[in-house]
Amino acid sequence: MTNTGSLAADLHAVDAVVDELVEVRRGMAALQAREAAVLARAVEVVRAQEDVPGPSGVRDVPLRSMAAQLGAALRVSDRTVQRLLSDAVVLTERFPAAWAALDAGDVSGAHVRVIVEAGLPIGDDEARAVFEEAAVEVARRETPGRLRPVVRLLAARLHPVPFAERHAVAARGRGVWVRDLDDGMAELIATLPAHLAHGIRDRLDRYARRVIDGRRGASDDAAVEAMLLDEPTVHDIRGIDEVRADVFADLLLTGHATPEVSNGSIAEGEAIVAHVQVTVPVLTAVGAGDAPAELTGRAPIDTTTALRLAGTATGWDRVLTHPVTGTVLAVDRYRPSDQLKRALRVRDEHCRFPGCRIPVRRCDIDHTTAREHDGPTELGNLAHLCRRHHTLKHHSAWRVRQTPDGILHWTSPTGRHYPDRPERTLTFITDDAPIGIPVDRDGPSGALF
């Protein structure tokens, strides 16, 4: 067989594996939907039994009995079965479109869990149905990880209670708890407003990466010193999570990162600050609208906090977006510098390979059409790729092209097509207008960053 023939056979084998695995997953999704339907039928039996008059205070006995019977048959706890019964009723009765998409194999159980979690607080049936339709459409083409921030923002926009009111109530539940674990360990758990929690994590991450980078240069000097003193060499072998945890404890207990934690890579008193990106719809910023602000790519945040963060920032970007699709059209800044990079960061938010969520600060800026092939250095030919997928693009048979709306059209080695849309456009998916956002038909809408 020729090399060409061998390559064709390999591609055919890969394609067959992909086809079979996709069908297996579709079948698994359909079975999950069927299981939900069976569990919901069990609840219907329980409801019929509860309608029969009986002693007061034992109305839940039929439910307990049903859960016990199913648990015994399945060899699982009846409490677990009772939770499954509740989840099945919620899915089949309150999220019928998500259940139907699961039954058709268009989405996975993980997608459905994300949709239900985000949409359950929407008490109005009509608003929840609008949310569900939009969420399922996004779920058909995105991973659960990418779906989560999109549907959370959609739910915040459609919730009948203003986001600021809900946030004020939720903020009263903030606190810190300790849960003891085995082997002398414990979990320290803090519930905080989202922008503070992500800011803390970002600051820890910056410290930890400085520690990791700093010890690489110091390791050779330490080895030489140990050899001259005839002492055993001690290497810092902590992983990034271990360093984050050590820095976290040191900052809380002492107020700074000590040399033992920093490994000498962070000078005492050197400031490392957290970076968070906040999006504020322009109508909200000027007091003419109440659409929630967003901790970009993560979760909605209350407008008061968002405006305070914007007001204390050293600079902010004005982002012009298409009024229907949400596509970023332009970015400008009152003190221009690296304008194109800022536009890319705003548009992309993370690596643009399908399903990847590595943030842009840890990605390379890649020319979709390479410079050596006369690819221009402009917004429509640039995208963020993490190192893993940047390497894959240049050293494998994967191919990609970019359309003017910022969508990257990836083609696998076997010829399958996977479009990757900029995340911000995923919440603008209706044919007529963005959900919950006023439309100015005379021109693009704006958002403040």
C-alpha positions in Angstrom: 0.0 0.0 0.0 1.4 3.4 -0.9 2.0 6.1 1.8 -1.1 8.0 0.4 -3.2 4.9 0.7 -2.0 4.2 4.2 -2.8 7.8 5.3 -6.3 7.5 3.8 -6.8 4.2 5.6 -5.7 5.8 8.9 -8.0 8.7 8.4 -10.9 6.4 7.6 -10.2 4.4 10.8 -10.1 7.6 12.9 -13.3 8.8 11.3 -15.0 5.5 12.1 -13.9 5.7 15.8 -15.3 9.3 16.0 -18.6 8.2 14.4 -19.0 5.3 16.8 -18.1 7.2 19.9 -20.5 10.0 18.9 -23.3 7.4 18.5 -22.4 5.8 21.8 -22.7 9.2 23.6 -26.0 9.9 21.8 -27.3 6.6 23.0 -26.1 7.3 26.5 -27.9 10.6 26.5 -31.1 9.0 25.3 -30.9 6.5 28.1 -30.5 9.2 30.6 -33.6 10.9 29.3 -35.5 7.7 29.4 -34.4 7.1 33.0 -35.7 10.6 33.9 -39.0 9.7 32.3 -39.3 6.5 34.2 -38.4 8.2 37.5 -41.0 10.9 36.7 -43.6 8.2 36.2 -42.7 6.8 39.6 -43.5 10.2 41.1 -46.9 10.2 39.3 -47.7 6.9 41.1 -46.7 8.5 44.4 -48.8 11.6 43.8 -51.9 9.4 43.1 -51.2 7.6 46.4 -50.9 10.9 48.3 -54.4 11.9 47.1 -55.8 9.0 49.1 -57.0 10.2 52.6 -54.8 8.9 55.5 -53.4 9.8 58.9 -51.9 13.3 59.1 -48.2 13.7 59.3 -47.4 10.7 57.0 -48.1 12.2 53.6 -44.6 11.6 52.5 -44.7 7.8 53.3 -45.6 6.9 49.7 -42.6 8.8 48.4 -40.3 7.2 51.0 -41.7 3.8 50.1 -41.2 4.3 46.4 -37.6 5.5 47.0 -36.9 2.5 49.2 -38.3 0.0 46.6 -36.2 1.6 43.8 -33.1 1.8 46.0 -33.3 -1.8 46.9 -33.7 -2.9 43.3 -30.8 -0.7 42.1 -28.6 -1.3 45.2 -28.3 2.3 46.0 -29.4 4.5 49.0 -33.1 5.3 49.1 -32.0 8.9 49.9 -30.1 9.0 46.6 -33.1 7.7 44.8 -35.3 10.3 46.4 -33.0 13.0 45.1 -33.0 11.4 41.6 -36.8 11.4 41.7 -36.9 15.1 42.5 -34.3 15.9 39.7 -36.3 13.9 37.2 -39.5 15.8 37.9 -37.7 19.1 37.7 -36.2 18.2 34.3 -39.3 16.7 32.7 -41.9 19.2 34.0 -39.9 22.5 34.2 -37.3 22.0 31.4 -39.1 20.0 28.7 -36.9 21.4 25.9 -33.7 20.4 27.6 -35.2 16.9 28.3 -36.2 16.6 24.6 -32.7 17.6 23.5 -31.2 15.0 25.9 -33.6 12.4 24.5 -32.5 13.2 21.0 -28.8 12.9 21.9 -28.2 16.6 21.0 -26.8 17.4 24.4 -25.3 15.5 27.3 -26.4 15.0 30.9 -23.7 17.5 31.9 -25.2 20.1 29.6 -28.6 19.6 31.1 -27.4 19.9 34.6 -25.8 23.3 33.8 -29.0 24.5 32.2 -31.2 23.4 35.1 -28.9 24.9 37.7 -28.9 28.2 36.0 -32.6 28.3 35.0 -34.2 26.9 38.2 -34.2 30.3 40.0 -36.4 31.7 37.2 -39.9 31.3 38.8 -41.9 32.7 35.8 -42.8 29.8 33.4 -42.8 32.0 30.3 -39.4 33.6 31.1 -37.9 30.2 31.9 -39.1 28.8 28.6 -37.4 31.6 26.7 -34.2 31.0 28.7 -34.4 27.3 28.1 -34.8 27.6 24.3 -31.8 29.9 24.1 -29.7 27.8 26.5 -30.4 24.5 24.6 -29.4 26.2 21.3 -26.0 27.2 22.8 -25.6 23.7 24.4 -25.9 22.0 21.0 -22.6 23.5 20.0 -20.6 24.2 23.1 -19.0 22.2 26.0 -20.6 22.3 29.4 -17.7 24.4 30.7 -18.3 27.1 28.1 -22.0 26.8 28.4 -22.1 27.7 32.1 -21.1 31.4 32.1 -23.3 32.0 29.0 -26.5 30.5 30.6 -25.8 32.2 33.9 -25.8 35.5 32.2 -28.9 34.7 30.2 -30.7 33.7 33.4 -29.7 36.9 35.1 -31.1 38.9 32.3 -34.4 37.1 32.2 -35.0 36.7 36.0 -38.1 38.8 37.0 -36.4 40.1 40.2 -33.6 42.7 39.4 -30.1 41.3 39.8 -29.1 44.0 42.3 -31.9 42.9 44.7 -31.0 39.2 44.4 -27.3 39.9 44.9 -28.0 42.0 48.0 -29.9 39.1 49.5 -27.3 36.5 48.5 -24.4 38.7 49.9 -25.9 38.3 53.4 -25.0 34.6 53.2 -21.3 35.3 52.9 -19.1 33.6 55.4 -16.1 31.4 56.2 -16.2 27.8 57.3 -13.8 25.0 58.2 -14.5 21.4 57.4 -12.1 18.8 58.8 -10.6 16.1 56.5 -8.6 13.0 57.1 -4.8 12.9 57.8 -4.6 16.2 59.6 -6.0 18.3 56.7 -9.0 20.6 56.6 -10.9 22.7 54.0 -11.2 26.5 54.5 -14.3 27.5 52.6 -15.3 31.2 52.0 -18.5 32.3 50.3 -17.9 35.8 48.8 -19.1 38.1 46.0 -17.9 36.7 42.7 -15.5 39.5 41.9 -13.8 39.2 45.2 -13.5 35.4 45.0 -12.0 35.5 41.5 -9.8 38.4 42.4 -8.3 36.4 45.3 -7.8 33.4 43.1 -6.1 35.6 40.5 -3.7 37.2 43.0 -2.8 33.8 44.4 -2.2 32.5 40.9 0.1 35.4 40.1 2.2 34.9 43.3 2.4 31.1 42.7 3.5 31.6 39.1 6.2 34.0 40.2 7.4 31.4 42.7 7.5 28.7 40.1 9.3 30.9 37.6 11.7 32.2 40.2 12.8 28.9 41.5 13.9 27.7 38.0 16.7 30.3 38.0 17.6 29.7 41.6 17.9 25.9 41.4 21.3 25.8 39.7 22.8 28.2 42.2 21.4 26.1 45.1 22.9 22.9 43.7 26.4 24.5 43.3 26.2 25.9 46.9 25.2 22.5 48.3 28.0 20.8 46.4 30.7 23.2 47.8 29.3 22.7 51.3 29.0 19.0 50.9 25.4 19.2 51.8 22.4 17.3 50.3 20.6 19.3 47.6 17.1 20.3 48.5 14.8 21.0 45.6 11.4 22.7 45.8 9.1 20.2 44.1 5.8 21.8 45.0 3.2 21.9 42.3 1.3 25.0 41.4 -1.7 24.1 43.6 0.5 23.5 46.6 2.3 26.8 46.1 -1.1 28.6 45.8 -2.2 27.0 49.1 1.0 28.0 50.8 0.8 31.6 49.6 -2.8 31.7 50.6 -2.0 30.6 54.2 1.0 32.9 54.5 -0.8 36.0 53.2 -3.7 35.5 55.7 -1.5 34.6 58.7 1.3 37.1 58.2 0.0 39.7 55.7 2.8 39.0 53.2 4.5 36.1 51.4 7.6 35.2 53.3 10.9 34.2 51.6 10.1 30.5 52.5 6.9 30.7 50.5 8.1 33.1 47.8 11.4 31.2 47.3 13.1 34.6 47.0 11.3 35.4 43.7 9.1 38.1 45.1 10.8 41.0 46.8 9.3 41.9 50.2 6.8 44.7 49.8 6.4 44.2 46.0 2.8 44.6 45.1 1.0 41.9 43.2 -2.6 42.9 42.5 -5.5 40.9 41.2 -6.9 41.5 37.7 -10.6 41.0 36.9 -12.4 42.0 33.7 -15.8 43.5 34.1 -18.4 44.2 31.4 -21.0 46.9 31.9 -23.7 47.4 29.3 -23.6 51.1 28.3 -27.3 51.7 29.0 -26.7 50.4 32.5 -23.6 52.6 33.0 -25.5 55.8 32.1 -28.5 54.9 34.2 -30.9 54.2 31.3 -31.1 50.4 31.7 -30.9 47.6 34.3 -29.2 44.8 32.4 -26.7 43.1 34.8 -23.0 43.6 34.5 -20.7 40.6 34.1 -17.5 39.3 35.6 -16.3 38.5 32.1 -16.5 34.8 31.3 -17.6 33.9 34.9 -20.8 35.2 36.4 -23.1 38.2 36.6 -22.3 40.8 39.3 -24.3 43.7 40.7 -24.2 47.0 38.9 -23.1 49.0 41.9 -19.9 46.9 42.3 -19.3 46.9 38.5 -19.5 50.7 38.3 -17.3 51.2 41.3 -14.6 48.9 39.8 -14.9 50.8 36.4 -14.7 54.1 38.2 -11.5 53.2 40.1 -9.8 51.6 37.1 -6.7 53.3 35.6 -8.4 53.1 32.2 -11.3 51.5 30.4 -12.2 50.3 27.0 -15.3 51.2 25.0 -16.5 48.1 23.1 -18.9 48.5 20.2 -20.9 45.3 19.5 -23.4 44.3 16.8 -26.9 45.0 18.2 -28.2 41.5 17.2 -25.3 39.1 17.2 -23.2 40.6 19.9 -20.1 40.4 17.7 -17.3 42.8 18.8 -17.0 45.4 16.0 -14.4 47.8 17.5 -12.5 48.7 20.6 -11.1 52.1 21.4 -9.5 53.7 24.5 -9.1 57.3 25.6 -5.4 56.7 26.1 -4.6 54.4 23.1 -2.0 51.7 23.5 -1.9 48.2 22.1 -5.4 48.7 20.7 -5.5 45.6 18.6 -4.4 43.4 21.5 -7.1 44.8 23.7 -9.7 44.2 21.0 -8.6 40.6 20.8 -8.7 40.1 24.6 -12.2 41.5 24.7 -13.5 39.4 21.8 -11.8 36.0 22.7 -11.7 35.8 26.5 -10.0 32.4 26.3 -8.3 30.0 23.8 -10.4 29.8 20.6 -10.0 26.0 20.1 -13.4 24.3 20.5 -14.0 23.6 24.1 -10.9 25.2 25.6 -11.2 27.8 28.3 -7.5 28.7 29.0 -7.7 32.5 29.7 -6.2 34.8 27.2 -3.5 36.0 29.5 -2.0 32.5 29.2 -2.5 32.2 25.4 -0.5 33.2 22.3 -1.8 35.5 19.7 -1.9 33.5 16.5 -2.2 34.6 12.9 -5.1 32.4 11.5 -3.5 32.7 8.0 0.2 32.7 8.8 2.4 35.8 8.1 4.6 33.8 5.7 1.4 33.2 3.7 0.7 37.0 3.6 -1.8 36.8 6.5 -2.4 40.4 7.7 -2.0 41.5 11.3 -5.5 42.6 11.9 -8.5 41.7 14.1 -10.0 39.4 11.4 -6.9 37.3 11.1 -5.8 37.0 14.8 -7.0 34.8 17.6 -5.8 33.6 21.0 -4.6 30.0 21.2 -3.2 28.3 24.3 0.3 26.7 23.7 -1.2 23.2 23.4 -3.7 24.2 20.6 -1.3 26.6 19.0 1.2 23.7 18.5 -1.6 21.5 17.3 -2.6 24.0 14.6 0.9 24.3 13.2 2.1 20.7 13.6 -1.0 18.6 12.7 -3.5 18.2 10.0 -6.0 20.5 11.8 -7.0 23.5 9.7 -8.7 26.8 10.6 -10.1 29.8 8.8 -11.7 32.9 10.3 -14.7 34.8 9.0 -15.3 38.5 9.5 -17.7 37.9 12.5 -14.8 36.4 14.5 -15.9 32.8 14.2 -13.1 30.3 13.8 -14.0 27.4 11.5 -11.9 24.4 12.5 -11.6 21.3 10.3 -10.3 18.1 11.8 -7.9 15.8 10.0 -10.8 13.7 8.9 -12.7 16.6 7.5 -15.2 17.3 10.4 -16.2 21.0 10.8 -16.3 22.6 14.3 -17.1 26.3 14.4 -15.9 28.3 17.5 -17.9 31.5 18.2 -16.6 34.3 20.3 -18.2 33.7 23.8 -19.8 37.1 23.9 -21.9 36.4 20.8 -23.3 33.2 22.4 -25.8 35.2 24.5 -27.1 37.0 21.4 -28.5 34.0 19.6 -32.1 35.0 18.7 -33.1 35.8 15.1 -34.6 39.2 16.0 -32.9 40.7 19.1 -30.6 39.9 22.0 -32.5 38.5 25.0 -33.4 41.3 27.5 -31.3 43.9 25.7 -32.8 47.0 24.0 -31.9 47.2 20.3 -30.9 50.4 18.5 -31.7 49.5 14.9 -29.8 52.6 13.7 -26.4 51.5 14.8 -24.3 49.2 17.0 -24.8 48.9 20.7 -22.1 49.6 23.2 -20.6 48.1 26.4 -18.1 49.5 28.8 -15.2 47.5 30.0 
